[in-house]
Amino acid sequence: MENNIRSVAATLDTSIKVRFDEEFELVAMRWRYLLRSPNPTNDRMFQFETILKSTSRKIWRRFKYAYNVTGYDFDDVVALGRVHLVSYIGIFGLLEHPDKLIAFVQTFTKKNGKAPAEEDILRKDRANCASFLYQRLEEVAKICSQKNRNIRGTDGLRAAFIGESAVTEPDEAILANPEKYGLKKLTKKATEEMEANLKHEDKTEKGFKFEGKHVRVVELSPKPLNEVDAAEMFYNAYNSIYLQSPLEVLEGFNENVKDEEYRATFDSMEQDKKVLMLKKFIAVHKDKPAYADEIKAARDILNKL
């Protein structure tokens, strides 16, 4: 490759196209982006640290299964995000690319009647970075799902059927002829939506009850992936804009905007107030398993302060 910024091992041919099943790490890191990106300074990297951690947590929650099977934990996802952050700064960073900065200044000035302040530029840079990191880490999760085919097949997948009464027949019988038992197969999205607010008392030995009807859940044994299986392992009703309603897509967008607003508010606080807020958050939520990632992030920030 011409104009490489980074030196590479003599055994790596940069002129060829690599595949995930041959060079998994190179594909996961989007190596061609990385080749074009010089190492930024530590101070520049730190400007995006909060965005990196919050985006990594969102991706980890949504694609934990795909990452786990491949062998990645949350810290590994953060490390991958940091690699992609280097690429973002090198290829798309506003401060590194005068043409992009000029375009933003012109748009901001036209919209607001004044030139952007330094904080406005950094806020835009962070928003762009959040979008870039989410796309790249979502892409890594998809690559992990493809790799997982060689590790576990479709182990862990389920099929769900709904009917007027509980059915206790063997799984094999239901899979062979669900209509015989008055059952209708549910889509993955419909099943996930029903389970989203499921109460403990609605659970049954082989499924759950929903609005007076009985849902029978059948665990599928490992088998080779087909195209539908591969898609469903990666996309579900909570992470794909193609399976979400317009309202859900808008809520997801607003969540990212609010995260940036919260970050700006936190950055503007005095240090003693930041410390007090973090300590209070940790004290209130430290014993709640659902907040494990947030507690870890709060402690990391607190240690840096």
N, C-alpha and C positions, 0 to 999 in steps of 0.2 A: 504494500500500500504506500502510495506516495505521501509525503508530508506527515509521516508519523511523528507525533509529539513524544510518544513513549518508546523506549527500546523494548524489544521482546526477545524471548529465547530463540536461539538459532533453529530449534526444532519446530517452531510455530510458523506455519506458512500463512501470512495475513492476506494472501490473494484468494484463498479458498473459502467456500461457504461451509460453516460448521453446523452440525446437527446436535440436538439436545441429548441423543442417545450415545454420542461419541465424545462430545465436549460440553457436558452439562453446565459446568461452572461458567464457561465462556458465554454460553447462551444466556444464562441467568443474569450475568452482569452486563449484558449488551456490550460486549467487548469492543465493538467498533466505535461506539460512543466514547468509551473509556480511552481508546487509543488517541482520540482527538482532543482529550481534555487534560491540560496540565494540572498538577496538584495545586489546589488553592491554599492560602495561608490558613493557619489555625483560627485566626480571628474571623475570617470570612466564613469558614465552616460553622463556627459557633453561632453566627447570626441565624442559622437555620436549624439549630439543635432542637428547639421546641417543636418545630414543624416536623422534623424527622421522627421524633419520638411519638407524637400524636398520630401521624399517618401510619407508622408501623403498628401501633396498637389497633387501629381500625382494621388494617389488613389482617393482622393476627387473629382478631376475633372472627372475622368472616371466612377465613381460609385456613383455620387452624388444622383441620383434618388433613388437607393436602400437604401442608408444610410438615406436619408431624410424621406422616408415613415416610416422607423423604429423609427425615432425620434432622430437620431444622427445628430449633426452639425459638422463643421470642427474641432472645439476644442475637441469634443468627439473622433473623429478619431485620433487626436494627442495623446489623453490620452490612447486610445487602443494601439496605436503604442508604447507608453512608457511602457505599460505592457509587450508587446512582446519583447521590447528591454531588459527588465530584463531577460526574458527567453533566448534571444540570448546570452547575456553575460554569464549567468550561465551554458549554455549547449554547446555553440559553440565558445565563446570568445577565442582568441589566447593566451592572457595573463593568462587566467584562466585554460588553458588546455595545459600543457607542450608537450604532444604528438602531438597536432595539430600545435603548434609553431615549434617544431623540424621538422616536415614534410614540413612546409612552408619554413623554413630556408634552408633546403636541396635543395628544388626545386629552390628557388631564387638564391642560390649560384651556382648551376649547370648552370642556365640560364645566369647569369650575371657575373660569374667569381669572385664574391666577396660576403661576407656576407651582409645581409640586415641591414640598419641602423634602428634606432628606428622609424623614420618617415615612412620607407618602411613597417614595421610591422603594424603600425597603419593604413596606407593607405589600406593594404590588409584586416585588420580587419573591416574597415569601408565599404569596397566594399562587403565583405561577409554579413555584417549586412544589407546593403541596399537591397540585394537580399532576405534575410530572411524576412525583414519587409514587402517588397512588396508582397511576397507570403502569409504572414499571414494576411495582411489587405485586400488583394484580396479575401482571403478565408472568412473573416468576411463579406464582401460585398455579397458573395454568400449565406451565412447563413441569412443575412438580407433579401435577395430576397425570400428565402424560408419562412421566418417568415411573409413577407408582404402578402403572400397568405391569411393569416388569418385576415389581416387588410383591404386590398382594392381589393382583387381579381386581375384582369388584367386591372383595370382602368388606362387609359392613353396610352394604346397600340393602334396602328394604322395599317391599311392595305393600300397599295398604288398600283395603277393600271396605266398602261401607254397605250396611244393610239394616233392615228393620229389627233384627234380633241377633243375639250373640251366637257365633258359630265356633264350635270347638273341634271341628274336623282337623285332621293333620294338614300341615302346611302344603305338602305335595298335592293333596286332593284339591285344595283351594286354588292353587296355582294352575292345576290342570283344567278345572271347570268351575270358576267362581259363580257363574250364573245358576248352576245347579243348587247352590245354597243361598240364592237370593242376594248375592253380593255384586257390587259394581266397583271396578278398579278406580282408585283416586289418582289424580296426578300428583307429582312430587310437590308442586306449589300448593295445591289444595290441602295436602296432608300437613305441610309445614305451617300453613295459616291456622289450621284447626289446633295444632299442638302449641301454637305460640302462647296462648293464655290458658293452657290446660291446668285444671285444679287437681290436686292429689286424689280427691274422692272420685274423679271421673276416670281414673286409670283402672284398667282391668288386667287380668293375668295375661291375656294375649292381645291387648290393644287398649282402646279407651272408648268412652261414650261422648257423643257430641250432638247436642240439641235433640236428645231423645233417640238418636240412632246409635248403632254399634259399629265401631271401626275395628277391623281385624288386621293386625300388622304381621306380616310374614317376613322373616329374615331370609335373604337370598344367600346361597352358598357361593364361594368364590368361583368365578368363571372368567374367561377372556373378555376384555372390554369390547363393546361395540361403540358405534359413534354416539348413540344416545346416552349410554352409560358415562362415557368420557365427558360429555357436555354437562350431565347432571351432577357429576362429582365436583365440577368447578362452578357452574352457575346454579343459583337457587333463587327463591322468591325474595331474598333479602340482599343479594349482592349484584344482581344483574338488572340494568335499566331496561332490558328487553322483556323481563318478567315482572317488572314493577308497574304500578299504576302511575299516571302523571303526578298525582299527589305525593307518592312515595319518592319519586325522582326529585321533586321540588324540595321535599323535606331533607333529603340527603344533601342537596346543594346548600340549603340554608344552614345545615349543621356545619358544613365546612366554613361558611361565612362567619357563623357565630364563634367557631373555634378561633378564627383569626382575630375577631373582636375581643374575645376573652384574653387572648395572648397579649394584645396591645394594651389592654387595661392592666394586666398583671405586670408587664414591663414598665409601666409608668408609675407603679407603686414604690414607696420607699422600702428599703431592704428589710427593716424591722417588721413592717406590715406584711411583706411577703413571707417572712419566716413564721409569723403568727398564724397566717392563713394556712400555710402548709402543715404546721403542727396540729392545728385544729382539725383539718381534713383527715390527717393520719389517725388522730385520736378517735374520731367518730367512726371511721370505716375500716380500721385495721383488722377487725375480726370478721369481716365479710369477705368470703371467698370470691364473690363476683367483682370485687374491687382490687384484686391482687395486682393486676398490671398497673392500675392507677396509683396504688400505694407505693409500688416500686419506683415509679416515675417521680412521685412527690418526694420520696426520700433521696433520690438522685439529685434533684434540684436543690433540696435542702442542704445536702452535703456540699454542693458547689457554692451555695450562699455562705 
